[in-house]
């Protein structure tokens, strides 16, 4: 019996010593037009900063619409000679999947409409009549684009404009996660532009990683949380129109404007924020955007068609009160 106890004590000491060798590492900076923060625990020293820069450079070169020399910018200008890389193909394929699952409401070609209504960085049209809307709709629809066997993009209309901003941040996080796991890192939290991926736990606190969901009603210049979440071996992304909602003067109901990619029209939506938990951040990022475009009721319908996706939706009811719709799986990870 004493021998068994002695062996058990030795085993516990070895486990304890192993944990003590894990060093707390943190990195912060700017990338992809936003900020990032990475925290991980590792017993090894490796040059993560240089690898991180290489990851960002690779993705920017492939999919940044802000870089004129990127593959996507050349494609958007009508260059048919570009052979896209693995980053582009992976994101395009995932976009196509969610485009179909959402019945076309997640659509990386919708940018021309967003700009036309004055919701984006591009030129706003002074007036959108039926004729101009028909012209714009000829440029909308991910099903009008395909990747040929040569990895070249084929478009039905050369002026179709692709924009992966609603999915690329999540994909980048997944690439960083694969790099860390390839180095043997089993405990990390990655944040990029508000999107998150976590594995293992926070060794310092000896519990799961804790992340927050912003309150869409928070005042300018403040940071208030609507909920806190345990995130373990999962990804979470949030899409919302923070402080961009409007109030109906008659009913007091709060709403945001979203673009319906199927009709090309701007619609009122009572969904103010969508937070999604799923297995990888690329899909979480895209699903969150899809739900914002779908609105509350259509989002519920989509959730019945897909698997392994949990949501925390914040919306305004008929009386203007702020309510939440939370799936059972998401409820299980909320902090009380």
HELIX and SHEET records of a PDB file:
HELIX    1   1 UNK A    2  UNK A   20  1                                  19    
HELIX    2   2 UNK A   48  UNK A   63  1                                  16    
HELIX    3   3 UNK A   71  UNK A   76  1                                   6    
HELIX    4   4 UNK A   86  UNK A  101  1                                  16    
HELIX    5   5 UNK A  111  UNK A  116  1                                   6    
HELIX    6   6 UNK A  130  UNK A  137  1                                   8    
HELIX    7   7 UNK A  142  UNK A  144  5                                   3    
HELIX    8   8 UNK A  165  UNK A  182  1                                  18    
HELIX    9   9 UNK A  281  UNK A  294  1                                  14    
HELIX   10  10 UNK A  296  UNK A  303  1                                   8    
HELIX   11  11 UNK A  328  UNK A  331  1                                   4    
SHEET    1   A 8 UNK A  23  UNK A  31  0                                        
SHEET    2   A 8 UNK A  34  UNK A  42 -1                                        
SHEET    3   A 8 UNK A 187  UNK A 192 -1                                        
SHEET    4   A 8 UNK A 195  UNK A 199 -1                                        
SHEET    5   A 8 UNK A 234  UNK A 240 -1                                        
SHEET    6   A 8 UNK A 271  UNK A 278 -1                                        
SHEET    7   A 8 UNK A 310  UNK A 316 -1                                        
SHEET    8   A 8 UNK A 322  UNK A 326 -1                                        
SHEET    1   B 2 UNK A 145  UNK A 147  0                                        
SHEET    2   B 2 UNK A 153  UNK A 155 -1                                        
SHEET    1   C 2 UNK A 209  UNK A 214  0                                        
SHEET    2   C 2 UNK A 225  UNK A 231 -1                                        
SHEET    1   D 3 UNK A 246  UNK A 247  0                                        
SHEET    2   D 3 UNK A 254  UNK A 259 -1                                        
SHEET    3   D 3 UNK A 266  UNK A 269 -1                                        
END                                                                             
